[in-house]
Amino acid sequence: MKVIWAPWRIEYLKAKKEKGCVLCKRSRGKQDQQSYILHRGKKNFVILNRYPYINGHLMVVPYRHTARFEDLREDEMAEHHQLIRKSVLVLKKAFKPHGFNIGMNIGQAGGAGIAEHLHMHVVPRWPADTGCMPVLADTRSLPQYLQDTYKILKKGWVNL
């Protein structure tokens, strides 16, 4: 039997759960690199998922704290979708994925890990990128450190 290690995952499992909204805290901070914030817009920001499904998994997040999709204002929604488009362009240039999953998990019952703050996932995909590992072994294989992914994508945002 082959064993695939995912030691980065233990950090998430053992971490003390933060009080308050993680996304609001990250957006108010000044250390974008440590928080993995790739881009700041006027109404939304783009951040790497700290515990990604796959390399390049990022999220577009409104600064305003809301869990309800229908509460987004027109200006927030317009920029939100512009940043999703730009995220796709940056990911295509940086990693050349063959496809994407783009979507929201709204509410705990909808699968949201951070149910109290709405956010859109932008996940690059490649043929057979996950295979059966998540289903059979609850394991994901990531070929690159998150810090390295950040550096590559940050350069893409700067050059966009």
C-alpha positions as CSV (number, residue, x, y, z in Angstrom):
1,M,0.0,0.0,0.0
2,K,1.3,3.5,-0.9
3,V,0.9,6.2,1.7
4,I,0.4,9.8,0.6
5,W,1.1,12.4,3.2
6,A,-0.7,15.7,3.6
7,P,1.0,17.2,6.6
8,W,-0.3,20.7,5.9
9,R,-3.8,19.5,6.8
10,I,-2.9,18.9,10.4
11,E,-2.4,22.6,10.9
12,Y,-6.0,23.1,10.1
13,L,-7.2,20.2,12.2
14,K,-5.3,21.2,15.3
15,A,-5.7,25.0,15.0
16,K,-7.6,26.8,17.7
17,K,-10.7,28.2,16.0
18,E,-10.5,32.0,15.7
19,K,-13.2,34.1,17.3
20,G,-15.0,36.4,15.0
21,C,-15.0,36.4,11.2
22,V,-11.7,35.2,9.7
23,L,-12.4,36.9,6.4
24,C,-13.1,40.3,8.1
25,K,-10.0,40.0,10.1
26,R,-7.9,39.2,7.1
27,S,-9.3,42.1,5.1
28,R,-8.7,44.6,7.9
29,G,-5.1,43.5,8.4
30,K,-2.1,45.2,6.8
31,Q,0.0,42.2,6.0
32,D,-1.5,41.0,2.7
33,Q,1.3,38.5,2.0
34,Q,0.9,36.7,5.4
35,S,-2.9,36.7,4.9
36,Y,-2.5,35.6,1.3
37,I,-4.5,38.6,-0.1
38,L,-3.7,38.8,-3.8
39,H,-5.7,41.8,-4.7
40,R,-7.8,44.6,-3.0
41,G,-10.6,46.2,-4.9
42,K,-12.9,48.9,-3.6
43,K,-15.7,46.6,-2.5
44,N,-14.1,43.1,-2.6
45,F,-10.8,41.4,-2.2
46,V,-9.2,38.3,-3.6
47,I,-7.5,35.8,-1.2
48,L,-5.9,32.4,-1.5
49,N,-7.8,29.7,0.3
50,R,-5.5,28.8,3.3
51,Y,-6.6,25.1,3.1
52,P,-7.1,24.7,-0.7
53,Y,-8.7,21.9,-2.6
54,I,-6.0,22.3,-5.2
55,N,-3.2,24.8,-6.0
56,G,-4.5,28.2,-7.1
57,H,-7.8,27.8,-5.1
58,L,-8.8,31.4,-4.4
59,M,-11.8,33.2,-3.1
60,V,-13.4,36.6,-4.0
61,V,-14.8,38.2,-0.9
62,P,-16.9,41.3,-0.2
63,Y,-15.4,43.5,2.5
64,R,-18.8,44.1,3.9
65,H,-19.7,41.3,6.3
66,T,-22.8,39.5,5.1
67,A,-23.9,35.9,4.8
68,R,-26.8,36.6,2.5
69,F,-26.3,36.7,-1.3
70,E,-29.4,38.8,-1.8
71,D,-27.9,41.5,0.5
72,L,-25.1,42.3,-1.9
73,R,-25.5,45.8,-3.4
74,E,-25.2,46.3,-7.2
75,D,-21.8,48.0,-6.9
76,E,-20.5,45.1,-4.7
77,M,-21.9,42.5,-7.1
78,A,-20.5,44.2,-10.2
79,E,-17.0,44.3,-8.8
80,H,-17.3,40.8,-7.3
81,H,-18.0,39.4,-10.8
82,Q,-15.2,41.6,-12.4
83,L,-12.8,40.1,-9.8
84,I,-14.0,36.5,-10.6
85,R,-13.2,37.2,-14.3
86,K,-9.8,38.6,-13.5
87,S,-9.1,35.7,-11.2
88,V,-9.7,33.3,-14.0
89,L,-7.4,35.3,-16.3
90,V,-4.6,35.3,-13.7
91,L,-5.0,31.6,-13.0
92,K,-5.1,30.7,-16.7
93,K,-1.9,32.7,-17.4
94,A,-0.1,31.3,-14.3
95,F,-1.1,27.7,-14.2
96,K,-2.8,26.9,-17.5
97,P,-5.7,24.9,-16.0
98,H,-8.0,23.0,-18.3
99,G,-11.2,24.1,-16.5
100,F,-12.6,25.8,-13.4
101,N,-15.1,25.3,-10.6
102,I,-16.6,28.6,-9.7
103,G,-19.3,28.8,-7.0
104,M,-20.6,29.7,-3.6
105,N,-21.5,27.5,-0.7
106,I,-24.2,29.5,1.1
107,G,-25.0,28.6,4.7
108,Q,-23.8,25.7,6.8
109,A,-26.3,23.4,5.2
110,G,-25.0,24.5,1.8
111,G,-21.5,23.4,2.7
112,A,-20.0,26.8,3.6
113,G,-16.9,26.4,5.8
114,I,-17.2,30.1,6.7
115,A,-21.0,30.5,6.7
116,E,-21.1,33.9,8.2
117,H,-19.3,35.7,5.4
118,L,-20.2,35.2,1.8
119,H,-17.4,34.3,-0.7
120,M,-17.0,32.9,-4.2
121,H,-14.6,30.0,-4.8
122,V,-12.5,30.1,-8.0
123,V,-10.9,26.7,-8.3
124,P,-8.6,25.8,-11.3
125,R,-9.0,22.2,-12.5
126,W,-7.0,19.7,-14.6
127,P,-8.1,16.3,-15.9
128,A,-7.7,13.7,-13.1
129,D,-6.4,16.3,-10.7
130,T,-8.0,14.7,-7.7
131,G,-8.9,11.2,-8.8
132,C,-10.3,9.1,-6.0
133,M,-8.0,10.3,-3.2
134,P,-10.5,12.7,-1.5
135,V,-13.2,10.1,-1.6
136,L,-11.2,7.0,-0.5
137,A,-8.5,8.5,1.7
138,D,-9.7,12.0,2.7
139,T,-6.5,13.2,1.2
140,R,-5.6,15.9,-1.3
141,S,-2.3,16.0,-3.1
142,L,-0.9,19.5,-3.6
143,P,2.2,19.8,-5.7
144,Q,3.2,23.3,-4.5
145,Y,3.6,25.2,-1.2
146,L,0.9,27.9,-0.6
147,Q,3.6,30.6,-0.3
148,D,4.9,29.7,-3.7
149,T,1.5,29.8,-5.2
150,Y,0.9,33.2,-3.6
151,K,4.1,34.6,-5.2
152,I,3.2,33.4,-8.7
153,L,-0.4,34.6,-8.5
154,K,0.5,38.0,-6.9
155,K,2.8,38.6,-9.8
156,G,-0.1,37.9,-12.2
157,W,-2.3,40.4,-10.4
158,V,0.4,43.1,-10.6
159,N,0.9,42.4,-14.3
160,L,-2.8,42.3,-15.2
